[in-house]
Amino acid sequence: MPDKPRFVPPIVIPPLPVRDARPREFNFLPADFERVRKLIYQRAGISLSPIKQDMVYSRLARRLRATGCRSFTEYLDALEKKGSDEWERFVNALTTNLTSFFREAHHFPIFAEHLRKLGTQRPIRVWCSAASTGEEAYSLAITVAETFGANFSHVSIIASDLDTNVLETARKGVYAADRVDKLSAERLRRFFQRGTGAQEGFYTVRPELKAIISFQRINLLDASYLVRGPLDVIFCRNVMIYFDKPTQYKILARFASLMQPDGLLFAGHSESFMHAADLFRSLGKTVYALDKAR
């Protein structure tokens, strides 16, 4: 007798997640999103992906509430007609600021070795071009102090960002315990003052580190930078991913014009500047030097 067919249980395909269908507080049309994309590109060079629509709504909805606008169309109309200070708040709202002390740690020994090569016989100038809330700039300053010991006043660090809100945090140099918990006990003792009383649970960067850093707002798309060359090092990490290739090339060309012949450019782990090979050559580990043919 033929074998009875075995029972095969039906394949159950889980349903796709259903997007929250609740009505939004503000009307947000596809045309509004396209206007936002155009305006942030013109103002800051940021190329927003089409998948960022929910993020844009969430962040700009706060600005609508603050300004009393009843729709995105009304807000964007007012922004274009009489933006003034609101332009800054618009850009701040759409700027992502993710950072930590000694993020992408493999770069800092390379930076320290370059400092040692440069020595102490002349001023050394460093630009941290996406300083955010300050952790990267202070990580650079800590590396400077660890490299040169007590006398590191010949090094200066310009720390800039597009977002004025995060720059204010950076200038203060005060961080909650969970922001410094990955630093060694030795670094905390040497480079931070532990808060007491009302400041318990917070750590403040020591004045000697703050003394070599100047914080300022710089838009990488500005016609001119407040930074003057020649620069020995530029840190521009995890910023270029927000720009399209033509904008990246334009910024990289300006970086190249500001750098010492033996200067180094540090990029983020997911960034590649192969399209600017006439400007920079890769040294590996997302570190770049000026192209020798320049």
ZAMARGU-914357 format. One line per field, with one value per residue (C-alpha): residue number from 1; residue in three letters; x, y, z. Coordinates in nm, 3 decimals. Example, Ala and Ser with C-alpha at 12.3 -4.5 7.8 and 13.67 -1.06 7.14 Angstrom:
% residues 2
nr: c(1:2)
rest: c(ala:ser)
x: c(1.230:1.367)
y: c(-0.450:-0.106)
z: c(0.780:0.714)
This chain:
% residues 294
nr: c(1:2:3:4:5:6:7:8:9:10:11:12:13:14:15:16:17:18:19:20:21:22:23:24:25:26:27:28:29:30:31:32:33:34:35:36:37:38:39:40:41:42:43:44:45:46:47:48:49:50:51:52:53:54:55:56:57:58:59:60:61:62:63:64:65:66:67:68:69:70:71:72:73:74:75:76:77:78:79:80:81:82:83:84:85:86:87:88:89:90:91:92:93:94:95:96:97:98:99:100:101:102:103:104:105:106:107:108:109:110:111:112:113:114:115:116:117:118:119:120:121:122:123:124:125:126:127:128:129:130:131:132:133:134:135:136:137:138:139:140:141:142:143:144:145:146:147:148:149:150:151:152:153:154:155:156:157:158:159:160:161:162:163:164:165:166:167:168:169:170:171:172:173:174:175:176:177:178:179:180:181:182:183:184:185:186:187:188:189:190:191:192:193:194:195:196:197:198:199:200:201:202:203:204:205:206:207:208:209:210:211:212:213:214:215:216:217:218:219:220:221:222:223:224:225:226:227:228:229:230:231:232:233:234:235:236:237:238:239:240:241:242:243:244:245:246:247:248:249:250:251:252:253:254:255:256:257:258:259:260:261:262:263:264:265:266:267:268:269:270:271:272:273:274:275:276:277:278:279:280:281:282:283:284:285:286:287:288:289:290:291:292:293:294)
rest: c(met:pro:asp:lys:pro:arg:phe:val:pro:pro:ile:val:ile:pro:pro:leu:pro:val:arg:asp:ala:arg:pro:arg:glu:phe:asn:phe:leu:pro:ala:asp:phe:glu:arg:val:arg:lys:leu:ile:tyr:gln:arg:ala:gly:ile:ser:leu:ser:pro:ile:lys:gln:asp:met:val:tyr:ser:arg:leu:ala:arg:arg:leu:arg:ala:thr:gly:cys:arg:ser:phe:thr:glu:tyr:leu:asp:ala:leu:glu:lys:lys:gly:ser:asp:glu:trp:glu:arg:phe:val:asn:ala:leu:thr:thr:asn:leu:thr:ser:phe:phe:arg:glu:ala:his:his:phe:pro:ile:phe:ala:glu:his:leu:arg:lys:leu:gly:thr:gln:arg:pro:ile:arg:val:trp:cys:ser:ala:ala:ser:thr:gly:glu:glu:ala:tyr:ser:leu:ala:ile:thr:val:ala:glu:thr:phe:gly:ala:asn:phe:ser:his:val:ser:ile:ile:ala:ser:asp:leu:asp:thr:asn:val:leu:glu:thr:ala:arg:lys:gly:val:tyr:ala:ala:asp:arg:val:asp:lys:leu:ser:ala:glu:arg:leu:arg:arg:phe:phe:gln:arg:gly:thr:gly:ala:gln:glu:gly:phe:tyr:thr:val:arg:pro:glu:leu:lys:ala:ile:ile:ser:phe:gln:arg:ile:asn:leu:leu:asp:ala:ser:tyr:leu:val:arg:gly:pro:leu:asp:val:ile:phe:cys:arg:asn:val:met:ile:tyr:phe:asp:lys:pro:thr:gln:tyr:lys:ile:leu:ala:arg:phe:ala:ser:leu:met:gln:pro:asp:gly:leu:leu:phe:ala:gly:his:ser:glu:ser:phe:met:his:ala:ala:asp:leu:phe:arg:ser:leu:gly:lys:thr:val:tyr:ala:leu:asp:lys:ala:arg)
x: c(0.000:0.130:0.241:-0.009:0.088:0.251:0.076:0.268:0.164:0.085:0.350:0.240:0.374:0.368:0.187:0.393:0.410:0.133:0.242:0.077:-0.232:-0.332:-0.385:-0.090:-0.113:-0.009:-0.083:0.242:0.217:0.474:0.526:0.613:0.878:1.027:1.043:1.224:1.471:1.538:1.576:1.812:2.023:2.048:2.116:2.345:2.429:2.251:2.102:1.802:1.708:1.343:1.316:1.369:1.013:0.903:1.219:1.161:0.802:0.896:1.171:1.002:0.666:0.831:0.911:0.551:0.429:0.689:0.600:0.224:0.200:-0.094:0.062:0.398:0.302:0.241:0.568:0.778:0.613:0.703:1.054:1.122:0.966:1.108:1.321:1.593:1.662:1.424:1.665:1.914:1.649:1.535:1.889:1.951:1.633:1.744:2.107:2.202:2.457:2.586:2.921:3.120:3.467:3.731:3.475:3.646:3.938:4.183:4.233:4.379:4.709:4.761:4.689:4.932:5.208:5.159:5.187:5.515:5.653:5.558:5.721:5.730:5.933:5.638:5.266:5.039:4.688:4.401:4.046:3.765:3.502:3.203:3.246:2.886:2.863:3.240:3.347:3.561:3.736:3.814:3.935:4.179:4.291:4.342:4.555:4.759:4.820:4.913:5.154:5.337:5.303:5.264:5.367:5.124:5.035:5.183:4.881:4.550:4.223:3.941:3.617:3.320:2.971:2.664:2.436:2.459:2.278:2.538:2.821:2.690:2.709:3.060:3.181:3.063:3.245:3.020:2.912:2.694:2.864:2.719:2.888:3.235:3.190:3.407:3.706:3.974:3.996:4.333:4.189:3.897:4.130:4.376:4.146:3.814:3.690:3.430:3.123:3.007:2.686:2.441:2.690:2.731:2.720:2.874:3.231:3.379:3.671:3.975:4.061:4.399:4.227:3.962:4.237:4.362:4.015:3.810:3.450:3.272:2.981:3.091:2.875:3.091:2.894:2.977:3.155:3.446:3.553:3.665:3.941:4.272:4.544:4.780:4.633:4.821:4.517:4.148:3.899:3.582:3.425:3.076:2.977:3.032:2.770:2.505:2.634:2.614:2.936:2.961:2.917:3.174:3.425:3.371:3.435:3.734:3.891:3.861:4.010:4.304:4.372:4.392:4.632:5.003:5.179:5.215:4.874:4.629:4.254:4.055:3.721:3.446:3.453:3.184:3.323:3.542:3.696:3.798:3.604:3.852:4.170:4.317:4.297:4.365:4.524:4.426:4.672:4.434:4.196:4.005:4.305:4.402:4.701:4.722:4.780:5.150:5.078:4.921)
y: c(0.000:0.347:0.551:0.797:1.153:1.317:1.612:1.932:2.219:2.539:2.806:3.096:3.427:3.691:4.007:4.310:4.573:4.824:5.185:5.397:5.526:5.777:6.125:6.358:6.682:6.880:6.831:6.717:6.677:6.516:6.861:6.992:6.724:6.807:7.175:7.081:6.870:7.159:7.419:7.216:7.133:7.499:7.613:7.341:7.111:6.821:6.571:6.417:6.065:6.005:5.764:6.053:6.180:6.068:6.210:6.546:6.556:6.471:6.731:7.017:6.963:7.112:7.426:7.452:7.440:7.697:7.939:7.884:7.763:7.539:7.349:7.277:7.486:7.786:7.729:7.693:7.997:8.207:8.062:8.164:8.510:8.623:8.340:8.539:8.355:8.073:7.958:7.868:7.678:7.502:7.380:7.288:7.076:6.871:6.825:6.489:6.506:6.165:6.164:6.030:6.057:5.882:5.763:5.560:5.515:5.389:5.746:5.889:5.696:5.806:6.164:6.133:5.997:6.288:6.529:6.370:6.409:6.777:6.831:7.148:7.387:7.560:7.614:7.320:7.396:7.147:7.188:6.972:7.061:6.874:6.931:6.862:6.867:6.877:6.521:6.492:6.825:6.739:6.392:6.568:6.799:6.502:6.333:6.654:6.670:6.301:6.341:6.655:6.642:6.960:7.199:7.184:7.552:7.553:7.350:7.517:7.348:7.517:7.332:7.419:7.300:7.414:7.370:7.654:7.456:7.180:7.433:7.594:7.255:7.208:7.544:7.457:7.123:6.970:6.607:6.367:6.057:5.830:6.041:5.982:5.628:5.475:5.694:5.543:5.641:5.802:6.023:6.126:6.219:6.408:6.591:6.641:6.800:6.591:6.784:6.811:6.929:7.043:6.930:6.579:6.325:6.567:6.610:6.936:6.952:7.112:7.471:7.382:7.173:7.438:7.695:7.546:7.512:7.786:7.704:7.876:7.820:7.734:7.615:7.406:7.554:7.914:8.118:8.166:8.002:8.179:7.917:8.025:7.794:7.635:7.355:7.046:6.827:6.834:6.602:6.583:6.256:6.130:6.458:6.399:6.120:6.394:6.558:6.448:6.387:6.732:6.904:6.672:6.753:7.127:7.103:6.874:7.117:7.393:7.168:7.094:7.464:7.513:7.230:7.202:6.991:6.708:6.762:6.483:6.460:6.217:6.090:5.870:5.491:5.479:5.762:5.732:6.011:5.810:6.058:6.324:6.129:6.437:6.612:6.342:5.999:5.734:5.627:5.359:5.357:5.654:5.885:6.098:6.303:6.561:6.414:6.438:6.572:6.888)
z: c(0.000:-0.075:0.220:0.353:0.276:0.575:0.728:0.658:0.882:0.695:0.692:0.903:0.778:1.052:0.951:0.861:1.136:1.097:1.093:1.357:1.181:1.446:1.305:1.343:1.533:1.224:0.859:0.692:0.317:0.086:-0.062:0.287:0.329:-0.009:0.091:0.413:0.215:-0.022:0.252:0.475:0.170:0.072:0.426:0.561:0.272:0.444:0.201:0.376:0.274:0.176:0.471:0.716:0.685:1.033:1.189:1.020:1.141:1.498:1.524:1.344:1.514:1.824:1.627:1.508:1.867:1.975:1.694:1.709:1.349:1.264:0.975:0.818:0.518:0.742:0.928:0.613:0.453:0.758:0.767:0.409:0.443:0.777:0.910:1.094:1.421:1.328:1.058:1.330:1.526:1.207:1.135:1.500:1.503:1.202:1.303:1.453:1.736:1.840:2.015:2.309:2.461:2.248:1.996:1.720:1.957:1.692:1.568:1.886:1.892:1.531:1.632:1.927:1.702:1.463:1.755:1.861:1.510:1.507:1.847:2.052:1.838:1.670:1.727:1.638:1.515:1.517:1.390:1.530:1.271:1.419:1.791:1.892:2.274:2.312:2.385:2.072:2.127:2.489:2.383:2.150:2.431:2.665:2.399:2.362:2.738:2.758:2.466:2.579:2.957:3.158:2.880:2.589:2.547:2.195:2.078:1.996:1.904:1.716:1.790:1.572:1.496:1.308:1.609:1.862:2.132:2.147:2.134:2.452:2.624:2.489:2.622:2.972:2.968:3.235:3.189:3.384:3.524:3.255:2.985:3.130:3.264:2.990:3.078:3.299:3.664:3.588:3.314:3.533:3.816:3.597:3.357:3.538:3.857:4.037:4.141:4.500:4.662:4.395:4.129:4.265:3.983:3.734:3.608:3.479:3.238:3.406:3.308:3.156:2.889:2.821:2.780:2.452:2.292:2.128:2.041:1.752:1.517:1.164:0.878:0.645:0.354:0.445:0.178:0.417:0.741:1.056:1.069:0.923:0.798:0.794:1.003:1.117:1.176:1.083:1.248:1.036:1.139:1.057:0.898:0.527:0.530:0.540:0.221:-0.142:-0.334:-0.501:-0.164:-0.005:-0.276:-0.233:0.143:0.101:-0.146:0.112:0.378:0.151:0.102:0.480:0.564:0.620:0.354:0.608:0.768:0.848:0.792:1.009:0.875:1.016:0.993:0.721:0.511:0.201:-0.002:-0.308:-0.523:-0.408:-0.483:-0.650:-0.311:-0.051:-0.038:0.214:0.483:0.608:0.905:0.753:0.790:0.490:0.381:0.105:-0.237:-0.319:-0.666:-0.531)
